[in-house]
Amino acid sequence: MGRIICLMGKSSAGKDTIYKRLLEDETLGLRKLVPYTTRPIRAGEREGREYFYTDETGFGRLKGQGKVVEDRAYHTCHGLWRYFTVDDGQIQADQDYLMIGTLEAYGKLQEYFGAARLLPVLIELDDGIRLQRALNRERTQAEPKYEEMCRRFLADSEDFSQEKIERAGISRRFVNDELERCLDEIRGYIRAGISGKE
């Protein structure tokens, strides 16, 4: 039975970089599980790579077809943005997948696919470093959304509270203060989890 490795962590903790590096590691044999969103595409993003981009109508259609596995709605400074996972044929039972999600998404994926198929990877980083990274990234956008950046930063404290992490049953965490060391630790954890030793 294949596993779904769910990368989680606060904004700007380095999830995107770690995600790309893990996918590039052929020894892990991971396939990407691409989520959907109704938020606008950012500079440098591409349809079907980071997300499948849609709108409220598209979300409603998929929901009506019973294909939405889990969804999260965020009332941002720029309107309602949804992020969701769709059972759209991407997932095969004998393959291992990698995705980026939230604690809430992780719980709903466990309910849908079964806890045995999910492997959580929680990435952490000092808040000051995360805030500086978020600011640097936002400055590169054609239309920076600083208010939304701040909203997300503050919301992370609640979304990834100690209580919620414990409730999700996550005991292992990976501190991304040195990328290569962090990646080595995550690779070992994933290999053990895929082979059934974790």
Secondary structure, 3 states (H helix, E strand, C coil): CCCEEEEEECCCCCHHHHHHHHHHCCCCCEEECCCEECCCCCCCCCECCCEEECCHHHHHHHHHCCCEEEEEEEEECCEEEEEEEECCCCCCCCCEEEEECCHHHHHHHHHHHCHHHEEEEEEECCHHHHHHHHHHHHHCCCCCCHHHHHHHHHHHHHHCCHHHHHHCCCCCEEECCCHHHHHHHHHHHHHHHHCCCC
